[in-house]
Amino acid sequence: MIHSLRTFLSVPAGRGHRIPAVRVAAGLLIPLVVLILLGRTDLTMCAIFGSLTGVFGRSEPHWRRLRHQTQSGALMTLTVVAGVTMSLAGRSGWEVVAAATLIAGIISVAADYLRVRPAGPFTYIFAFTATAAAPFSGSPGEASLAAGGSALTAILLGIAGRAHARRHTPVLPLTPRAAPDWKEIFKHSGRYVAAVAAAGSLAALVGTGHSYWAMLAACAPIAAADAARAPLRAVHFIVGTYAGVLLSALLLQPDWTPVQLAVLLTLLQFAGEVYVIRHYALAMVFLTPVALLMTGFVSSQQVWDLTVDRAVETTIGAAVAVVVVLLTTRRTAKALPSTGVGQQAIGPGQPPIRH
């Protein structure tokens, strides 16, 4: 217990994490500024999710990062378009839960087969469920352009550093990968399906109106892949989200202009990216307000209801995920290196960051 507490409270050094964080933050700010200048702040949520393409492959060599970010950007754009299509069709909360469950299973298989990092469907489920739940006045084509353009910006920023790096490191050929372990891939996908379905259903029964947060919280601990690390991941997610909710309650008080909100979201995203590999709970302190504030471009929100709903549904989703992992994973099980299933950082011990 004391060891776990010390591990939770320790924060590794930040060397090597700031430049990737700047890159991700710039990939968020540029599309937001463009949309503000065009007077299309209704598309900002789509652009924000497209910009999250920049979080993939941040510790990989440039050419592998380019490949994985291109694949992830395509998946992200598709999930955003699927979400806004659900929103325009006026689908019920239960239909969104069913669709999110299906997408979680499919994206989990695709992400593990492609071996993109961060592993799993967490980011994609966030994009789909949030856009499906939010009002949208544009068209699927406009959503695709906003998300795709933002993803392309992130991809270009991700490969830009190669011009400097090639003077110091050689271009290494991409090593052939081992054959995927389909049994493990589908087993892990089943965990996501079970957790998202159960968490979304429980949240819908509670009736808070934001069931997608429970489904999102259900994805985070499963990325830890084994029964030993899943509870720790859940603790990080819950504690960080609770603290982030309190910060959000303060940040939701002022009446931000679009430019001010864009800058604020960029700073929060930067801070979250600085800590996301080093200490997941600290990262969630800053990333939770991003999730709550991003709709500020297009809608007003009741601060108290919003923050309480987020806290309640986070608890539901994280608890469901831990139960699913404990029921489906032996404590001695480890993710297979051939698939990379479930590998995602919750703390120190990560490979060096490649700028």
Buried (B, 14 or more C-beta within 10 A) or exposed (E): EEEEEEEBEEEBEEEBBBEBBBBBBBBBBBBBBBBBEEEBBBBBBBBBBBBBBBBBBBBBBBBBBBBBBBBBBEBBBBBBBBBBBBBBEEBEBEEBBBBBBEBBBBBBBBBBBBBBBBBBBBBBBBBBBBBBBBEBEBEBEBBBBBBBBBBBBBBBBBBBBBEEBEEEEEEEEEEEEEEBBEEBBBEBBBBBBBBBBBBBBBBBEBEBBBBBBBBBBBBBBBBBBBBBBBBBBBBBBBBBBBBBBBBBBEBBEEEBEBEEBBBBBBBBBBBBBBBBBBBBBBBBBBBBBBBBBBBBBBEEBEBEEBBBBBBBBBBBBBBBBBBBBEEBBEEEBBBBEBBBBBBBBBBEEBEEBBB
